[in-house]
């Protein structure tokens, strides 16, 4: 396994201990660890519990975090291109301004997560739970959101051009000034959604 981390940059002794366990292929169960600013490419976080952790400005591009429990963690400005979050617990995680293009979030629980201003171009979010999530100004161009739950989500000014929204639950979602040009929304549910100023939506 090839790691990219410069261990001299680790600020939190607990982070060193956790990474050592992962290098030994163990699955740590920890809370409130500071991984901010680190390059964690090459590590496998599959199925680990890292709740309320600080991943600000951290590089996790291409990392396997499938099935991980990351609730209440902070991933602001993180580099998450191609990261595998499938079936992960991501409730109330702060992903604002994160680069998540090509990420796999299929089946993930993102209820009440903050994805505002994030880049989710070509990301896979099929069957994900995004109820009450904040997606204000998110870039969702060509993202796959089919059969995802976006009920009561805030999608104001979100860019959903060419997105797949087949069977997506958008009940009571806020789509004011969002862009849906070229999107596919067959069988999507828009009951009670606020569509004021939406571009590209045709009943």
N, C-alpha and C positions, 0 to 999 in steps of 0.2 A: 504494500500500500504506500502510495506517495503522498506525503503531507506537504502543505505549502506554508505552514505557520512559522512565524518567527517567535519563538517562545519568550524572547526577551521583551516582547510587547504585551505579554499577559499581565493584566493589572490585578487580577483576583486570584489568590492562591487556590481557591476552590475550583477555579476554571482549570488549573493545571491538573488537579486531582481527577476531575471529571474526564478530561481528555485522555489521561493515562488509562482510566478504566475502559474508555471506548477503544483505545488502541489495543487493549487486551480482549476486545470483543465482548465486554460486559455491557449491561444495560443499566446505567445509573438512574436513580430516582432522587432528584434534587430540586431545590427551590431557591430562587434569587441568587443566581450566579451571574457574574459580569463577564461576558464574552465580547464586549464592544470593541470594534475596530480590528478584530482578528481575521485572518484568512484561514477559514476552516475547511477549505476545499480538500477533498480526499478522505475526510472523516465520514463515518456511517452513523447516523443518529436514528436509525430505524427502531421504532418501538420504545425509545427512551422517554423518561419523564423529566422535563426541564421547564417547570412552571415558573412564571414571574421572572424570567431571566432577561438580561439585557443583551440584545444582539444588534444594537445600533451600529450602523456603518460596517457591519460584519459581512464578509464574503462567504456565502454558502452556495455559490453557483454550482449546479449539477449534483449537489449533495442529496443523499437519500434520507429523508426525514419522514418517510411513510409510517403511519400508525403512531407517530410520536405525540406525546401530550405536552403541549406548549402554551396552555391557557394563560392569559394575562401577561404574556411576554411582550417585549418591545423590539420590533424589527424595523424601526424607522430608518430610512435611507439604506437598508440592507441590499446587498447584491444577491438576488435569488433567481437568476436566469437559469431555467431548466431544472430547478430544484423540485424534488419529488415529495410533495406533501399529501399524497393520496391517503385518504382515510385518517388523517391526523386530526387531533383535537386542537383547534385554533381559536377557541372562543375568546373574545375580547382582546385578541392580539392586535397590536398597533403596527400595521404595515404601511403607514403613510409615507409617501415618496419612495417606497421600495421599488426596485426594478425586478419584476416578476415575469418578464416575457418568457414564453414557452414553459412556464412552470406547470406542474401537474398537481391540481388541487381536487381531483375527482373524488367525490365521496367525503371530502373534508368537512368538519363542522366549524364554520366561520361565523357563527351567530354573534352578533354585536361586535364583530371585528371592524377595525378602522383601516379601510383600504383607500382612503382619500388621496388623490394625486398620485396613486401608484400606477405603474406601467404593467399591464396585464395582456399585452398584445400576444395573440396566439396561445394564450394560456388555456388549460383544460380545467373546467369547473363543473363538468357534468355531474348531476346528482349531489352537488355540494349544498350544504345548508348555510345560506347567507341571510337568514332572517334578521332584520333590524341592523344589517351591516351598513357602514358608511362608505359609499363608493363615489362620493362627490368628486367630480373632475377626474375620475379614473379613466385610463386609456385601456379600453377593452376591444380594440380593433381586432377582428377575426378571432375573438375568444369563443370558446365553446362553453355555453351555459345551459345546454339542453337538460331539461328535467331538474334544474337547480331550483332551490327554494329561495326566492328573493322577496318574499312577502315583507312588506313594511320597510324594505331597504331604501336608503337614500341614494338615488342615482342622478341627482341634479348635475347637469352639465357633463355627464359621463359620455364618452365616445364609444358607441356600440356599432360602429360601421362594420358591416359584413360579419357581425357576430351571429352565432347559432343559438337561437332561443326557442328551440322546438320543445313544446310542452313545459316551458318554464313558468313557475309560479311567481307572478308579479303583482299579486293582489295587494292593494293598498300601498304599493311602492310609489316613491316620489321620483318621477322622471322629468321634472320640469327642465326644459332647455337641453335635454339629452339629444343625442344624434343616433338615429336608427337606420340611416341610409344603407340599403343593401343587406340589412339584417334579415334572417329567416326566423319568423316568430309564429309558425304554424302551431296551432293548439296551445299557444301561450295564453295565460290567464291574466288579463289586465283589469279585472273587476276592482273598482274603487281606486285605481291608480290615478295619480295626478299627471296628466299628459300635456299640461300647458306649455306651449312653446317647443314641443318635441318636433324634430325634423326627421322625415322619412318614415313616419308611421301612418299607415293607411288601413282603415277598417275594411 
